[in-house]
Amino acid sequence: MSLDDFKEKKFAWMSSFQSGDIPELPWDQFEWFVGKIKETMGLDLSGYKPERMKRRIEMLIRKYNCKSYKEYFDLIMKDNKKKDEFLDKLTINVTEFFRNPEKWEELKKTFLPELLKESGARFKAWSAGCSSGEEPYSLAILLEELKAPPTAKVLATDIDMGVLTRAQIGEYEERSMVSTPLEYIQKYFIVRDGKYIVKPNVKARVQFKRHNLLQDPFEKGLDLIMCRNVVIYFEMEAKDQLYRKFAESLRPGGILFVGNTERIFNYRNLGLEVASPFIYRKI
């Protein structure tokens, strides 16, 4: 069991306990809800793991004392804040700067210099499922450290407009900084009233945009794609499709950087090779 799965099971148990151990709602209600969300919001949830998704949605249903999926659906349709909360809970938007720092150091010392040498001013990276922005800003800091051309940019995307708005503001709590080297904090953040604010030169390298990984088209010819601790929420079929599309989006020699709980077992069939654990290169 992954750490994320353990945390979610613990959260589900605590929510059940706090709500008086309310039994779960019928699956046909969940399926009706998934259909209505696709119909009204254009959001297809069928690629997500249904047990995980159902559990999260029912936590929200219990939070607002709704008796059915229909009652909760009506609630989020008339209350934009609750709708945004629903979208936020589709994935656990918990991350930090330089998560698994040894891999970021490897990226800085080995892979980014190679990619920048090959692409120079045309370098372009994509942080897919970027959540509240710690990951793309981490990459932008490394680009600053390596004195990459100012045209070397990071596209950062997520399905949740709420977290994208927070990411664009670029203001973080101390818990997001636990893996960040002190020298980076001193160089690339303004520390004010206990908040860590990303400096403008780092912000300038990142473009935030809403994107649905299961439905929207992918850009092509990318040097680097980072998608870390995102695909664990998807069914196997959707997961395989995503990895295939990521591979197709990379230029030859481009790098796919995944999370430390993820492995691509059929990487050869996708035209990839293992460059390092959790880092794949397009052949």
Secondary structure as UniProt FT lines:
FT   HELIX           3..18
FT   TURN            19..20
FT   HELIX           27..41
FT   TURN            46..47
FT   HELIX           50..63
FT   TURN            64..65
FT   HELIX           69..78
FT   HELIX           80..88
FT   TURN            89..90
FT   TURN            97..98
FT   HELIX           101..106
FT   HELIX           107..111
FT   HELIX           112..119
FT   HELIX           120..122
FT   STRAND          124..128
FT   TURN            131..133
FT   HELIX           134..145
FT   TURN            146..147
FT   TURN            150..151
FT   STRAND          153..158
FT   HELIX           161..169
FT   STRAND          171..172
FT   HELIX           174..177
FT   TURN            178..179
FT   HELIX           182..188
FT   STRAND          189..192
FT   TURN            193..194
FT   STRAND          195..198
FT   HELIX           200..203
FT   TURN            204..205
FT   STRAND          206..210
FT   TURN            213..215
FT   STRAND          222..227
FT   HELIX           231..233
FT   HELIX           236..249
FT   STRAND          250..258
FT   TURN            260..261
FT   TURN            265..266
FT   HELIX           267..270
FT   STRAND          272..276
FT   TURN            277..278
FT   STRAND          279..282
//
